[in-house]
Amino acid sequence: MRDDLRLRGHAAVTAAAQRGKVLPVFVLEDAPRRRAPGAAACWWQRLSLASLARDIGALGGRLLVRRGTPETVLAELAADTHAAGICCQRSYDAGGRDDESAVRRALRGPTRLETCDGDMLVDPASVLTAAGGPYRVFTPFWRALRKRVGAADGSPATQAQRIEWFTHFGHGEEIDRISVPDERFGWTQSLARHWTPGEDAARHALAAFHSDGIATYEDDRNTPGMQGTSRLSPHLRFGEIGIREAWDTIAGLRTDSAIAPNQCEAWLRELGWREFCRYLVFHFPDLPTANFRSEFDRFQWQDDADGLTAWQHGNTGYPLVDAGMRELWHTGWMHNRVRMVVASFLTKHLRVHWRAGEAWFWDTLIDADYASNPANWQWTAGTGADAAPYFRIFNPSTQAQKFDAQGHYIRRWVPEIAELSGSALHQPWLARESELRAAGIVLGETYPLPIVDHSNARAAALAAHAELRSKSR
């Protein structure tokens, strides 16, 4: 088991069950070739493993969790159990493929490693331009993908109860004792109030979106003050629901007369963007750490430690930015529209390198993903594939007025200014003194003044970009 913590609709589980008795194994890597999960993702992973272990136990099996390298753990287990084969979900990032190569080299005797379809809709090596190279722009990629992936393919989900388990093996790690970074501060208790990891929870979330959410998805998805999105991202991140099952469930609704096709298509396109991010990392392995557009290697980023800290803690003085960063800290998640706004603020208002923001998201997002996280940061920063132009700089105030007009989202996460109304809620620094006094607000004390002026920050960012372009000529 890798980033695929489920039993149903799981190609590797199916392949193993067809061969004989199945021993599910999860390897805790001390020195992973792949990027180690951040703290919030570690919390989710531990609970997801516990859920999977209970599911397997209820069917008479046991999930074996061991610590070490995949090649060492699996080679030893294969020898001890006389395994006929090892089945796993195929990985599409460089570290995961290196793991697979190491396991193959370590195996002895008749045991062989079989990799099965992973968490992508299609093999990324098979989707190429007419010239034979990888796509670098999403829209033509999406057209090519959409032709390849239609509606439901009718593939049955794995029937977990038909699995015959292998149960004779030695000790493993106790899942409850797996440590989570920084859990000693108690912040993960807040995550547990908002989320339930595990396959059952994932299936309930997909069913709820199928019945109640998809009909208005395109209309509601940009409104952070309401639950207008599927909130399936962490379940997809850990493979608690398969990407193909998620696609088929919603694609199958396009013929439902009660649901406009554009609502379904808008969500499928989001899955297509997820696919594009993985596709990019497969073809361009340096994308998680290096500017996709190499001219930005010469860009003058700012070393603004104070600004970064204010941004991380939701104390920038811009209510929508602060609401998003506080939602992230308390729930491990952030509304997608707000993710773009806060990322733009960091990389363009403060001109802090996108890698600093990506690292913070990696540590605090429960759905932090090896491909989507850096690809989305690069898109917002203007350094990535098919990126938003650098000169596209979100105005946090107008974004708030447009997408949180009634202030429901801001009031929830920035309660110290909740008594303000209208434009004063979105721009407290422009509120009349009487309004602030009536709301019990002292700017600079109970709520910060803006750490930068939008107009000045925008002008400085555009000047820096103009200088970069002049150097690139």
Residue pairs with C-beta under 8 A, 6 or more apart in sequence:
1 24
1 25
1 26
1 52
1 63
1 88
2 26
2 88
2 89
2 91
2 96
2 239
3 89
3 119
3 237
3 238
3 239
4 10
4 12
4 89
4 118
4 119
4 238
4 239
4 242
5 26
5 45
5 48
5 49
5 51
5 52
5 198
5 199
5 238
5 239
5 240
6 52
6 199
6 202
6 239
6 240
6 241
6 242
7 13
7 52
7 55
7 56
7 158
7 160
7 163
7 199
8 157
8 158
8 159
8 160
8 199
8 203
8 242
8 245
9 155
9 157
9 158
9 241
9 242
9 244
9 245
10 89
10 158
10 239
10 242
11 89
11 116
11 117
12 87
12 88
12 89
12 114
12 115
12 116
13 22
13 24
13 87
13 158
13 160
13 163
14 116
14 158
15 87
15 114
15 116
16 22
16 85
16 87
17 158
17 162
17 163
17 164
19 84
19 85
19 87
20 84
20 164
21 164
21 165
21 166
22 61
22 163
22 164
22 165
22 166
23 61
23 64
23 77
23 81
23 83
23 165
23 166
23 167
23 169
24 52
24 56
24 61
24 62
24 63
24 64
25 63
25 64
25 65
25 66
25 73
25 74
25 77
26 49
26 63
26 64
26 65
26 66
27 65
27 66
27 67
27 68
27 69
27 70
27 73
27 74
28 65
28 66
28 67
28 68
28 173
28 178
29 36
29 67
29 68
29 69
29 70
30 67
30 68
30 69
31 69
32 95
33 95
33 96
33 98
33 99
33 102
34 91
34 93
34 95
34 96
34 99
34 370
35 95
35 288
35 362
35 370
37 45
37 368
38 181
38 362
38 363
38 364
38 365
38 368
39 180
39 181
39 182
39 183
39 188
39 363
39 364
40 188
40 191
40 332
40 363
40 364
40 365
40 366
40 368
41 237
41 362
41 365
41 366
41 367
41 368
42 178
42 180
42 181
43 180
43 183
43 188
43 191
43 332
43 366
44 191
44 195
44 197
44 234
44 237
44 238
44 332
44 366
45 238
46 175
46 176
46 178
46 180
47 197
47 198
48 197
48 198
48 238
48 240
49 63
49 65
49 175
49 178
50 175
50 176
50 198
51 197
51 198
51 199
51 200
51 201
51 240
52 63
52 198
52 199
53 62
53 63
53 65
53 175
55 160
55 198
55 199
55 200
56 62
56 63
56 165
57 63
59 160
59 161
59 163
59 165
60 165
60 167
61 163
61 165
61 166
61 167
62 165
62 167
63 175
64 77
64 169
64 172
65 172
65 173
65 174
65 175
65 178
66 73
66 77
66 172
66 173
67 73
67 173
69 102
70 99
70 102
70 103
71 99
71 102
71 103
71 105
71 106
72 106
74 86
74 103
74 106
74 107
75 103
75 106
75 107
75 108
77 83
77 169
78 86
78 107
78 108
78 109
78 111
79 108
79 109
79 111
80 169
80 170
81 166
81 168
81 169
83 111
84 110
84 111
85 111
85 112
85 113
85 114
86 103
86 107
86 111
86 112
86 113
86 114
87 113
87 114
87 115
87 116
88 100
88 113
88 114
88 115
88 116
89 115
89 116
89 117
89 118
89 119
89 239
90 100
90 115
90 116
90 117
90 118
91 97
91 99
91 100
91 115
91 118
92 118
92 120
92 124
92 278
92 281
92 282
93 278
93 281
93 282
93 285
93 370
93 371
94 285
100 113
100 115
103 113
104 112
104 113
107 113
119 236
119 239
119 242
119 243
119 278
120 243
120 275
120 278
120 279
121 145
121 148
121 149
121 243
121 244
121 247
121 271
121 275
122 145
122 148
122 149
122 275
124 134
124 278
124 279
124 282
124 283
125 282
127 134
127 135
127 141
127 144
127 145
127 148
127 279
128 134
128 135
129 135
129 140
134 279
134 280
134 283
134 284
135 141
135 144
135 276
135 279
136 385
136 386
137 385
137 386
138 272
138 273
138 276
138 385
138 386
139 386
141 272
141 276
141 279
142 269
142 272
142 276
145 272
145 275
145 276
146 272
149 247
150 251
151 248
151 251
151 252
151 254
152 248
152 249
152 251
152 252
153 244
153 248
155 244
155 248
157 245
180 188
181 363
187 329
190 329
190 330
190 331
191 331
191 332
191 366
194 330
194 331
194 332
194 333
195 201
195 234
195 331
195 332
195 333
195 366
197 234
197 235
197 238
197 240
198 240
199 240
199 241
201 235
201 240
202 232
202 235
202 240
202 241
203 241
205 230
205 231
205 232
205 235
205 241
206 230
206 232
206 235
206 241
206 245
206 246
206 249
209 230
209 231
209 232
209 250
210 249
210 250
210 253
213 227
213 228
213 229
213 230
214 230
214 250
214 253
214 259
214 263
214 264
214 267
215 258
215 259
215 260
215 263
216 228
216 263
217 228
217 229
217 230
217 263
217 264
217 266
217 267
218 262
218 263
218 266
218 267
219 228
219 263
220 226
220 228
220 229
221 228
221 229
221 266
221 336
221 337
222 228
222 337
222 403
223 337
223 403
223 404
224 323
224 324
224 335
224 337
224 338
224 403
224 404
224 409
225 404
225 406
225 407
225 408
225 409
225 412
226 408
229 335
229 336
230 267
231 333
232 241
232 246
233 333
233 367
233 369
234 332
234 333
234 366
234 367
235 241
236 243
236 246
236 274
236 367
237 366
237 367
237 368
237 369
243 271
243 274
243 275
246 271
247 268
247 271
250 264
250 267
250 268
251 264
251 268
253 259
253 264
254 261
254 264
254 265
274 369
274 371
274 372
276 375
277 369
277 371
277 372
277 375
277 376
278 371
278 372
280 287
280 292
280 371
280 375
280 385
281 287
281 288
281 370
281 371
281 374
281 375
284 292
284 385
287 371
287 374
287 375
287 378
287 384
287 385
288 370
288 371
288 373
288 374
289 355
289 374
291 297
291 378
291 383
291 384
292 378
292 383
292 384
292 385
292 387
293 382
293 383
293 384
293 387
295 468
295 472
296 381
296 382
296 383
296 468
298 468
298 471
298 472
299 383
299 464
299 465
299 468
300 351
300 464
300 467
300 468
301 351
301 352
301 353
302 350
302 351
302 352
304 350
304 351
304 352
306 451
307 350
307 352
307 451
307 452
308 346
308 350
308 352
308 356
310 316
310 448
310 451
311 321
311 325
311 342
311 345
311 346
311 350
311 352
311 357
312 325
312 360
313 325
313 329
314 321
314 322
314 323
314 324
314 325
314 326
314 329
314 413
314 414
315 322
315 448
315 451
316 322
316 325
316 345
316 448
316 450
316 451
317 428
317 429
317 447
317 448
317 449
317 450
317 451
318 345
318 396
318 397
318 450
319 396
319 400
319 410
319 414
319 417
319 425
319 426
319 428
320 338
320 341
320 396
320 397
320 399
320 400
320 404
320 409
320 410
320 426
321 341
321 342
321 345
321 396
322 413
322 414
323 338
323 404
323 409
323 410
323 412
323 413
323 414
324 334
324 335
324 338
324 339
324 341
324 342
324 413
325 334
325 342
326 413
326 414
327 333
327 334
327 335
327 338
327 413
328 334
328 361
328 364
328 365
329 364
330 413
332 364
332 365
332 366
333 365
333 366
333 367
334 342
334 365
335 409
337 399
337 403
338 409
339 376
340 380
340 394
341 394
341 396
341 399
342 357
343 354
343 357
343 376
343 377
343 380
343 381
344 380
344 392
344 393
344 394
345 394
345 396
346 352
346 354
346 356
346 357
347 353
347 354
347 357
347 377
347 380
347 381
347 382
348 381
348 390
348 393
348 394
348 457
348 458
348 461
349 393
349 452
349 454
349 457
349 458
349 461
350 451
350 452
350 457
351 460
351 461
351 464
354 377
354 378
354 380
354 381
354 383
355 377
357 377
358 373
358 374
358 377
361 368
361 373
361 377
362 368
362 373
365 373
375 384
375 385
377 384
378 384
378 385
378 387
379 385
379 386
379 387
379 388
380 387
380 388
381 387
381 390
382 388
382 389
382 390
382 391
382 392
382 465
390 461
390 465
391 462
391 465
393 458
393 461
393 462
395 454
395 458
396 454
397 426
397 427
397 454
400 407
400 410
400 426
401 423
401 426
404 410
404 426
407 420
407 421
407 425
407 426
410 417
410 418
410 425
410 426
411 417
411 418
411 425
414 447
416 441
416 446
416 447
417 425
417 428
417 439
417 441
417 447
418 439
419 438
419 439
419 440
419 441
420 428
420 431
420 435
420 436
420 439
420 441
423 430
424 430
424 431
424 432
424 435
424 436
428 436
428 441
428 443
428 447
429 443
429 449
429 450
431 441
436 442
436 443
440 446
441 447
443 449
